[in-house]
Amino acid sequence: MIGYNENMKNDNKKNIQDLIKRIVDNPSNSNDYLELAKIYFSENEFDLAANVYESLLNIEPQNYIALTNLGTISFIKFDFSKAVNYYSRAINLGVENLSLYFNLGNAFAELGEFKQAMSNYIKALNIDKNYSPVYSAIGMLYQDQCSYDEAIIYYEKALKLEKNNADNYVNLALVLMKTGRYGNAAELLEDAMKLAPDNSSYTLHCANAYSADKNYNKANKLYESVLSGESGNYQAYICYAISLYDQGQIDNSIEKYNSAILINPNKTSAYMLLGNLYCSESKYEEAVLLYKKVIELQPSNANAYTLLGNTYVMLKDLRSAVASYKQAVDIDVDNDEIKLIYIEIIQEFIKSRDFGDGSNAA
């Protein structure tokens, strides 16, 4: 069904109305459908565009443009199975198209279908072996499989083909960090920053690389640079706090975590990491309060219950530890590691009661 949205931009309203009238008067003219859908798509009205393309397929089931664009709309809406269906139908029409194979590969990759994704990426490269985005996509595919050496090979190929694309430097740098090559990663991220000096995420990645390489002077300057431009950057405070703790600057690390909490008190990462810091510093009571805050915000967070249980064990409060582990087990029923800890603590709790340990008495 072809629809209309009154909120469209004024300069498109008349064109849309005219096209709808023409389609009603002559429903067999495919160009009118394509033009109408194109306008809807440009306005991000993807459901309306999809309806128009589906209407066109009712009269022209093999319309290549409609099938291809329905695949793209499905991908945008995260319906990757539908995207695979539409792209495959377009390919079955016998058209050899690089972007179509590339898009189909991307849809399979989102579905976790490694072999099908790779097959379509290779078909795309058979059409144009110098199309760098395919090499990046294959790199990501291998990275998702934790096959970092293979990912590096393809990211390097993408970078060689397109050296003016900052993302190519970042992709290679991030996988190099996975392999512990932090200095090399930092150099690549410096290059990315030169190409995109206003991209704070590149700067933050570079700071993280220098921090991991223990080049704290450069790391701290970059963290400060990000925060001077974006004082509300939650993730930057988190990363800076982690780095400061590694540098032995405990109080400054705590300050940065608290800054992150002030920015967004409904996010759990800062509470969780600050709780971990307090545990590392044997400040268990403070950690308990933070883990409880995580649970308040995310009642189904099994990891928070596990960490809370661990902290209660350190406080020798086995009764509370048992209760926390039980919550974790009830939430994450397939986690055998938590189950083993739960059983061990129950046994310790029973033993402590048998021996009359007053600290665990009812």
C-alpha beads as a LAMMPS data file, in Angstrom:
LAMMPS data file: protein, C-alpha beads

362 atoms
361 bonds

1 atom types
1 bond types

-500.0 500.0 xlo xhi
-500.0 500.0 ylo yhi
-500.0 500.0 zlo zhi

Masses

1 110.0

Atoms # bond

1 1 1 0.000 0.000 0.000
2 1 1 1.334 3.408 -0.987
3 1 1 1.137 5.901 1.856
4 1 1 1.842 9.550 2.548
5 1 1 3.366 11.431 5.462
6 1 1 2.214 15.015 6.028
7 1 1 5.527 15.821 7.730
8 1 1 7.479 15.592 4.488
9 1 1 9.538 18.582 3.411
10 1 1 7.416 21.098 1.531
11 1 1 9.478 20.872 -1.667
12 1 1 8.741 17.123 -1.883
13 1 1 5.049 17.158 -0.971
14 1 1 3.770 18.216 -4.374
15 1 1 6.031 15.758 -6.193
16 1 1 4.800 12.955 -3.952
17 1 1 1.154 13.876 -4.458
18 1 1 1.636 14.076 -8.223
19 1 1 3.409 10.698 -8.327
20 1 1 0.722 8.991 -6.239
21 1 1 -1.962 10.375 -8.574
22 1 1 -0.034 9.161 -11.617
23 1 1 0.354 5.689 -10.107
24 1 1 -3.346 5.513 -9.359
25 1 1 -4.163 6.603 -12.929
26 1 1 -1.547 4.318 -14.519
27 1 1 -0.397 1.577 -12.086
28 1 1 1.785 -0.129 -14.705
29 1 1 4.413 2.631 -15.037
30 1 1 7.384 1.378 -12.998
31 1 1 9.290 4.667 -13.254
32 1 1 6.687 6.448 -11.127
33 1 1 7.042 3.844 -8.372
34 1 1 10.821 4.135 -8.448
35 1 1 10.745 7.923 -8.322
36 1 1 8.259 7.953 -5.436
37 1 1 10.250 5.399 -3.445
38 1 1 13.434 7.385 -4.089
39 1 1 11.865 10.492 -2.525
40 1 1 10.647 8.555 0.496
41 1 1 14.085 7.011 0.927
42 1 1 15.750 10.441 0.783
43 1 1 13.429 11.531 3.608
44 1 1 14.372 8.436 5.678
45 1 1 10.789 7.223 5.367
46 1 1 11.965 3.654 4.861
47 1 1 8.638 1.938 5.562
48 1 1 6.889 4.082 2.972
49 1 1 9.663 3.463 0.460
50 1 1 9.463 -0.289 1.115
51 1 1 5.697 -0.241 0.574
52 1 1 6.176 1.413 -2.808
53 1 1 8.843 -1.083 -3.868
54 1 1 6.630 -3.993 -2.757
55 1 1 3.764 -2.549 -4.777
56 1 1 6.053 -2.405 -7.794
57 1 1 7.092 -6.032 -7.302
58 1 1 3.424 -7.018 -7.435
59 1 1 3.377 -5.931 -11.064
60 1 1 7.073 -6.530 -11.887
61 1 1 8.362 -9.373 -9.672
62 1 1 11.800 -9.207 -11.278
63 1 1 12.431 -5.492 -10.941
64 1 1 16.114 -5.369 -10.064
65 1 1 16.099 -1.879 -8.544
66 1 1 13.162 -2.657 -6.247
67 1 1 14.751 -5.885 -5.014
68 1 1 18.130 -4.257 -4.430
69 1 1 16.708 -1.267 -2.576
70 1 1 14.424 -3.456 -0.470
71 1 1 17.571 -5.333 0.539
72 1 1 19.181 -2.064 1.559
73 1 1 16.118 -0.920 3.523
74 1 1 15.981 -4.272 5.316
75 1 1 19.671 -3.937 6.197
76 1 1 19.130 -0.426 7.546
77 1 1 16.299 -1.764 9.712
78 1 1 18.549 -4.603 10.978
79 1 1 16.377 -7.251 9.339
80 1 1 19.363 -9.066 7.866
81 1 1 17.487 -12.230 6.894
82 1 1 15.161 -10.177 4.723
83 1 1 18.151 -8.334 3.283
84 1 1 19.711 -11.660 2.280
85 1 1 16.446 -12.683 0.629
86 1 1 16.090 -9.524 -1.464
87 1 1 19.756 -9.301 -2.461
88 1 1 19.764 -12.998 -3.412
89 1 1 16.664 -12.552 -5.555
90 1 1 18.345 -9.638 -7.321
91 1 1 21.494 -11.696 -7.959
92 1 1 19.400 -14.578 -9.279
93 1 1 18.274 -12.285 -12.079
94 1 1 21.763 -12.811 -13.517
95 1 1 23.222 -9.347 -12.930
96 1 1 26.944 -9.245 -12.046
97 1 1 27.222 -6.338 -9.633
98 1 1 30.059 -5.619 -7.191
99 1 1 27.997 -3.650 -4.678
100 1 1 25.282 -6.301 -4.674
101 1 1 27.718 -9.085 -3.767
102 1 1 29.334 -6.768 -1.225
103 1 1 26.000 -5.911 0.401
104 1 1 24.932 -9.556 0.450
105 1 1 28.241 -10.427 2.103
106 1 1 27.623 -7.750 4.731
107 1 1 24.143 -9.126 5.458
108 1 1 25.527 -12.654 5.887
109 1 1 28.287 -11.268 8.127
110 1 1 25.691 -9.628 10.383
111 1 1 23.960 -13.002 10.645
112 1 1 27.244 -14.629 11.666
113 1 1 27.367 -16.702 8.475
114 1 1 31.136 -16.617 7.887
115 1 1 31.325 -18.898 4.824
116 1 1 28.467 -17.250 2.946
117 1 1 29.811 -13.781 3.730
118 1 1 33.293 -14.706 2.539
119 1 1 31.942 -16.309 -0.628
120 1 1 30.151 -13.120 -1.628
121 1 1 33.102 -10.901 -0.735
122 1 1 35.309 -13.025 -3.006
123 1 1 32.759 -12.692 -5.810
124 1 1 32.880 -8.912 -5.346
125 1 1 36.686 -8.952 -5.584
126 1 1 36.490 -11.044 -8.746
127 1 1 34.684 -8.084 -10.296
128 1 1 37.078 -5.438 -8.915
129 1 1 40.131 -6.619 -6.979
130 1 1 41.011 -3.022 -6.046
131 1 1 37.801 -2.209 -4.173
132 1 1 39.203 -1.508 -0.703
133 1 1 35.947 -1.719 1.341
134 1 1 35.746 -5.445 0.577
135 1 1 39.193 -6.025 2.062
136 1 1 38.128 -4.092 5.170
137 1 1 34.975 -6.187 5.426
138 1 1 36.962 -9.419 5.149
139 1 1 39.313 -8.085 7.822
140 1 1 36.353 -7.486 10.118
141 1 1 35.060 -10.957 9.343
142 1 1 38.340 -12.517 10.463
143 1 1 38.537 -10.189 13.458
144 1 1 35.098 -11.360 14.603
145 1 1 36.495 -14.906 14.444
146 1 1 39.506 -13.777 16.547
147 1 1 41.737 -14.667 13.578
148 1 1 43.814 -11.546 14.039
149 1 1 46.757 -12.426 11.776
150 1 1 44.404 -12.925 8.824
151 1 1 42.510 -9.746 9.717
152 1 1 45.768 -7.776 9.673
153 1 1 46.586 -8.996 6.158
154 1 1 43.269 -7.745 4.765
155 1 1 43.299 -4.468 6.694
156 1 1 46.802 -3.800 5.355
157 1 1 45.542 -4.444 1.830
158 1 1 42.660 -2.018 2.324
159 1 1 45.052 0.632 3.648
160 1 1 47.435 0.149 0.740
161 1 1 44.583 0.720 -1.723
162 1 1 43.055 3.700 0.071
163 1 1 45.511 5.676 2.164
164 1 1 43.303 8.749 2.476
165 1 1 40.625 6.861 4.421
166 1 1 41.168 7.335 8.166
167 1 1 39.000 4.309 8.980
168 1 1 41.537 2.044 7.286
169 1 1 44.237 3.197 9.703
170 1 1 41.894 2.761 12.670
171 1 1 40.748 -0.731 11.670
172 1 1 44.342 -1.937 11.347
173 1 1 45.390 -0.202 14.574
174 1 1 42.619 -1.755 16.639
175 1 1 43.415 -5.288 15.528
176 1 1 47.122 -4.671 16.148
177 1 1 46.183 -3.748 19.707
178 1 1 44.494 -7.129 20.000
179 1 1 47.888 -8.698 19.273
180 1 1 49.778 -6.487 21.727
181 1 1 51.456 -4.273 19.114
182 1 1 50.483 -1.065 20.857
183 1 1 53.281 1.142 19.548
184 1 1 52.487 0.284 15.935
185 1 1 48.816 0.882 16.625
186 1 1 49.534 4.316 18.099
187 1 1 51.514 5.326 14.994
188 1 1 48.613 4.350 12.734
189 1 1 46.144 6.198 14.924
190 1 1 48.324 9.314 14.760
191 1 1 47.985 9.090 10.961
192 1 1 44.214 8.734 11.295
193 1 1 44.113 11.820 13.526
194 1 1 45.950 13.828 10.857
195 1 1 43.307 12.864 8.303
196 1 1 40.415 13.518 10.699
197 1 1 41.626 15.904 13.414
198 1 1 38.113 16.558 14.737
199 1 1 37.272 12.907 15.313
200 1 1 37.511 12.472 19.090
201 1 1 37.051 8.690 18.908
202 1 1 40.303 8.380 16.919
203 1 1 42.071 10.500 19.530
204 1 1 40.658 8.341 22.309
205 1 1 41.792 5.151 20.547
206 1 1 45.261 6.661 20.193
207 1 1 45.355 7.563 23.896
208 1 1 44.375 3.985 24.752
209 1 1 47.139 2.635 22.507
210 1 1 49.782 4.831 24.130
211 1 1 48.496 3.885 27.576
212 1 1 48.680 0.176 26.765
213 1 1 52.230 0.784 25.500
214 1 1 52.975 2.499 28.854
215 1 1 53.721 5.772 27.112
216 1 1 51.678 7.604 29.709
217 1 1 52.839 11.145 28.933
218 1 1 51.429 10.976 25.416
219 1 1 48.365 9.073 26.603
220 1 1 47.472 11.635 29.263
221 1 1 47.868 14.550 26.860
222 1 1 45.480 12.902 24.439
223 1 1 42.928 12.051 27.142
224 1 1 43.041 15.669 28.304
225 1 1 42.670 16.811 24.701
226 1 1 39.494 14.782 24.247
227 1 1 37.990 15.992 27.518
228 1 1 38.868 19.621 26.839
229 1 1 36.771 19.436 23.679
230 1 1 34.075 17.121 25.003
231 1 1 33.729 17.493 28.763
232 1 1 30.703 15.203 28.667
233 1 1 32.494 12.272 27.005
234 1 1 31.569 9.389 29.316
235 1 1 33.807 6.826 27.622
236 1 1 36.824 9.147 27.703
237 1 1 36.557 9.468 31.486
238 1 1 36.315 5.670 31.769
239 1 1 39.391 5.086 29.615
240 1 1 41.350 7.805 31.386
241 1 1 40.417 6.321 34.773
242 1 1 41.655 2.877 33.709
243 1 1 44.930 4.369 32.485
244 1 1 45.444 6.412 35.653
245 1 1 44.961 3.316 37.783
246 1 1 47.597 1.504 35.720
247 1 1 49.883 4.487 36.384
248 1 1 49.347 4.107 40.130
249 1 1 47.326 7.323 40.374
250 1 1 44.516 5.787 42.432
251 1 1 42.849 8.971 43.655
252 1 1 42.859 10.549 40.188
253 1 1 41.414 7.352 38.761
254 1 1 38.573 7.416 41.295
255 1 1 37.940 11.072 40.462
256 1 1 37.570 10.264 36.753
257 1 1 35.159 7.393 37.443
258 1 1 33.056 9.713 39.585
259 1 1 33.101 12.297 36.797
260 1 1 31.723 9.668 34.420
261 1 1 28.981 8.816 36.934
262 1 1 28.003 12.478 37.190
263 1 1 27.750 12.691 33.403
264 1 1 25.452 9.680 33.142
265 1 1 24.300 8.171 36.442
266 1 1 22.175 5.595 34.601
267 1 1 25.088 3.860 32.876
268 1 1 26.631 0.957 34.755
269 1 1 30.202 0.770 33.418
270 1 1 31.673 3.376 35.780
271 1 1 29.989 1.865 38.847
272 1 1 31.234 -1.607 37.931
273 1 1 34.807 -0.579 37.185
274 1 1 35.031 1.651 40.245
275 1 1 33.743 -1.261 42.306
276 1 1 36.517 -3.415 40.868
277 1 1 39.049 -0.730 41.751
278 1 1 37.852 -0.596 45.353
279 1 1 38.067 -4.395 45.568
280 1 1 41.649 -4.258 44.286
281 1 1 42.386 -1.734 47.031
282 1 1 40.640 -3.924 49.658
283 1 1 37.882 -1.335 50.126
284 1 1 35.149 -3.923 50.074
285 1 1 32.355 -1.952 51.724
286 1 1 32.640 0.747 49.045
287 1 1 32.651 -1.929 46.350
288 1 1 29.467 -3.501 47.725
289 1 1 27.599 -0.197 47.382
290 1 1 28.704 0.194 43.768
291 1 1 27.805 -3.356 42.721
292 1 1 24.400 -2.890 44.363
293 1 1 23.945 0.255 42.291
294 1 1 24.657 -1.735 39.125
295 1 1 22.046 -4.297 40.187
296 1 1 19.564 -1.526 40.900
297 1 1 20.022 -0.289 37.329
298 1 1 20.302 -3.758 35.773
299 1 1 18.476 -6.337 37.913
300 1 1 19.380 -9.121 35.469
301 1 1 23.141 -8.472 35.485
302 1 1 24.583 -11.846 36.527
303 1 1 28.145 -10.520 36.508
304 1 1 27.258 -7.826 39.044
305 1 1 25.757 -10.431 41.371
306 1 1 28.880 -12.585 40.978
307 1 1 31.193 -9.689 41.798
308 1 1 28.996 -8.779 44.744
309 1 1 29.242 -12.368 45.940
310 1 1 33.026 -12.300 45.578
311 1 1 33.158 -9.116 47.644
312 1 1 31.000 -10.584 50.394
313 1 1 33.406 -13.536 50.533
314 1 1 36.268 -11.112 51.134
315 1 1 34.183 -9.555 53.913
316 1 1 33.631 -13.074 55.307
317 1 1 29.882 -12.553 54.956
318 1 1 29.155 -15.975 53.521
319 1 1 25.400 -15.759 54.003
320 1 1 25.200 -12.676 51.756
321 1 1 27.696 -14.257 49.335
322 1 1 25.491 -17.343 48.953
323 1 1 22.448 -15.162 48.286
324 1 1 24.323 -13.153 45.631
325 1 1 25.713 -16.221 43.863
326 1 1 22.244 -17.789 43.850
327 1 1 20.903 -14.727 42.038
328 1 1 23.744 -15.002 39.502
329 1 1 23.039 -18.705 38.934
330 1 1 19.290 -18.083 38.528
331 1 1 20.009 -15.432 35.875
332 1 1 22.849 -17.178 34.008
333 1 1 21.676 -20.778 34.269
334 1 1 24.221 -22.124 31.772
335 1 1 27.295 -20.653 33.481
336 1 1 29.020 -23.668 35.048
337 1 1 31.783 -21.534 36.554
338 1 1 29.334 -19.556 38.672
339 1 1 27.609 -22.789 39.690
340 1 1 30.899 -24.253 40.951
341 1 1 31.659 -21.124 42.965
342 1 1 28.108 -21.162 44.344
343 1 1 28.454 -24.784 45.472
344 1 1 31.863 -24.144 47.067
345 1 1 30.597 -21.155 49.026
346 1 1 27.518 -23.068 50.187
347 1 1 29.821 -25.798 51.491
348 1 1 32.007 -23.221 53.249
349 1 1 28.929 -21.590 54.735
350 1 1 27.625 -24.916 56.069
351 1 1 31.047 -25.767 57.473
352 1 1 31.311 -22.390 59.195
353 1 1 27.925 -22.938 60.842
354 1 1 28.944 -26.433 61.953
355 1 1 31.998 -24.929 63.644
356 1 1 29.929 -22.154 65.167
357 1 1 31.586 -19.233 63.364
358 1 1 29.765 -16.329 64.939
359 1 1 30.418 -14.001 61.990
360 1 1 28.082 -16.113 59.825
361 1 1 25.499 -17.027 62.422
362 1 1 21.869 -16.362 61.757

Bonds

1 1 1 2
2 1 2 3
3 1 3 4
4 1 4 5
5 1 5 6
6 1 6 7
7 1 7 8
8 1 8 9
9 1 9 10
10 1 10 11
11 1 11 12
12 1 12 13
13 1 13 14
14 1 14 15
15 1 15 16
16 1 16 17
17 1 17 18
18 1 18 19
19 1 19 20
20 1 20 21
21 1 21 22
22 1 22 23
23 1 23 24
24 1 24 25
25 1 25 26
26 1 26 27
27 1 27 28
28 1 28 29
29 1 29 30
30 1 30 31
31 1 31 32
32 1 32 33
33 1 33 34
34 1 34 35
35 1 35 36
36 1 36 37
37 1 37 38
38 1 38 39
39 1 39 40
40 1 40 41
41 1 41 42
42 1 42 43
43 1 43 44
44 1 44 45
45 1 45 46
46 1 46 47
47 1 47 48
48 1 48 49
49 1 49 50
50 1 50 51
51 1 51 52
52 1 52 53
53 1 53 54
54 1 54 55
55 1 55 56
56 1 56 57
57 1 57 58
58 1 58 59
59 1 59 60
60 1 60 61
61 1 61 62
62 1 62 63
63 1 63 64
64 1 64 65
65 1 65 66
66 1 66 67
67 1 67 68
68 1 68 69
69 1 69 70
70 1 70 71
71 1 71 72
72 1 72 73
73 1 73 74
74 1 74 75
75 1 75 76
76 1 76 77
77 1 77 78
78 1 78 79
79 1 79 80
80 1 80 81
81 1 81 82
82 1 82 83
83 1 83 84
84 1 84 85
85 1 85 86
86 1 86 87
87 1 87 88
88 1 88 89
89 1 89 90
90 1 90 91
91 1 91 92
92 1 92 93
93 1 93 94
94 1 94 95
95 1 95 96
96 1 96 97
97 1 97 98
98 1 98 99
99 1 99 100
100 1 100 101
101 1 101 102
102 1 102 103
103 1 103 104
104 1 104 105
105 1 105 106
106 1 106 107
107 1 107 108
108 1 108 109
109 1 109 110
110 1 110 111
111 1 111 112
112 1 112 113
113 1 113 114
114 1 114 115
115 1 115 116
116 1 116 117
117 1 117 118
118 1 118 119
119 1 119 120
120 1 120 121
121 1 121 122
122 1 122 123
123 1 123 124
124 1 124 125
125 1 125 126
126 1 126 127
127 1 127 128
128 1 128 129
129 1 129 130
130 1 130 131
131 1 131 132
132 1 132 133
133 1 133 134
134 1 134 135
135 1 135 136
136 1 136 137
137 1 137 138
138 1 138 139
139 1 139 140
140 1 140 141
141 1 141 142
142 1 142 143
143 1 143 144
144 1 144 145
145 1 145 146
146 1 146 147
147 1 147 148
148 1 148 149
149 1 149 150
150 1 150 151
151 1 151 152
152 1 152 153
153 1 153 154
154 1 154 155
155 1 155 156
156 1 156 157
157 1 157 158
158 1 158 159
159 1 159 160
160 1 160 161
161 1 161 162
162 1 162 163
163 1 163 164
164 1 164 165
165 1 165 166
166 1 166 167
167 1 167 168
168 1 168 169
169 1 169 170
170 1 170 171
171 1 171 172
172 1 172 173
173 1 173 174
174 1 174 175
175 1 175 176
176 1 176 177
177 1 177 178
178 1 178 179
179 1 179 180
180 1 180 181
181 1 181 182
182 1 182 183
183 1 183 184
184 1 184 185
185 1 185 186
186 1 186 187
187 1 187 188
188 1 188 189
189 1 189 190
190 1 190 191
191 1 191 192
192 1 192 193
193 1 193 194
194 1 194 195
195 1 195 196
196 1 196 197
197 1 197 198
198 1 198 199
199 1 199 200
200 1 200 201
201 1 201 202
202 1 202 203
203 1 203 204
204 1 204 205
205 1 205 206
206 1 206 207
207 1 207 208
208 1 208 209
209 1 209 210
210 1 210 211
211 1 211 212
212 1 212 213
213 1 213 214
214 1 214 215
215 1 215 216
216 1 216 217
217 1 217 218
218 1 218 219
219 1 219 220
220 1 220 221
221 1 221 222
222 1 222 223
223 1 223 224
224 1 224 225
225 1 225 226
226 1 226 227
227 1 227 228
228 1 228 229
229 1 229 230
230 1 230 231
231 1 231 232
232 1 232 233
233 1 233 234
234 1 234 235
235 1 235 236
236 1 236 237
237 1 237 238
238 1 238 239
239 1 239 240
240 1 240 241
241 1 241 242
242 1 242 243
243 1 243 244
244 1 244 245
245 1 245 246
246 1 246 247
247 1 247 248
248 1 248 249
249 1 249 250
250 1 250 251
251 1 251 252
252 1 252 253
253 1 253 254
254 1 254 255
255 1 255 256
256 1 256 257
257 1 257 258
258 1 258 259
259 1 259 260
260 1 260 261
261 1 261 262
262 1 262 263
263 1 263 264
264 1 264 265
265 1 265 266
266 1 266 267
267 1 267 268
268 1 268 269
269 1 269 270
270 1 270 271
271 1 271 272
272 1 272 273
273 1 273 274
274 1 274 275
275 1 275 276
276 1 276 277
277 1 277 278
278 1 278 279
279 1 279 280
280 1 280 281
281 1 281 282
282 1 282 283
283 1 283 284
284 1 284 285
285 1 285 286
286 1 286 287
287 1 287 288
288 1 288 289
289 1 289 290
290 1 290 291
291 1 291 292
292 1 292 293
293 1 293 294
294 1 294 295
295 1 295 296
296 1 296 297
297 1 297 298
298 1 298 299
299 1 299 300
300 1 300 301
301 1 301 302
302 1 302 303
303 1 303 304
304 1 304 305
305 1 305 306
306 1 306 307
307 1 307 308
308 1 308 309
309 1 309 310
310 1 310 311
311 1 311 312
312 1 312 313
313 1 313 314
314 1 314 315
315 1 315 316
316 1 316 317
317 1 317 318
318 1 318 319
319 1 319 320
320 1 320 321
321 1 321 322
322 1 322 323
323 1 323 324
324 1 324 325
325 1 325 326
326 1 326 327
327 1 327 328
328 1 328 329
329 1 329 330
330 1 330 331
331 1 331 332
332 1 332 333
333 1 333 334
334 1 334 335
335 1 335 336
336 1 336 337
337 1 337 338
338 1 338 339
339 1 339 340
340 1 340 341
341 1 341 342
342 1 342 343
343 1 343 344
344 1 344 345
345 1 345 346
346 1 346 347
347 1 347 348
348 1 348 349
349 1 349 350
350 1 350 351
351 1 351 352
352 1 352 353
353 1 353 354
354 1 354 355
355 1 355 356
356 1 356 357
357 1 357 358
358 1 358 359
359 1 359 360
360 1 360 361
361 1 361 362
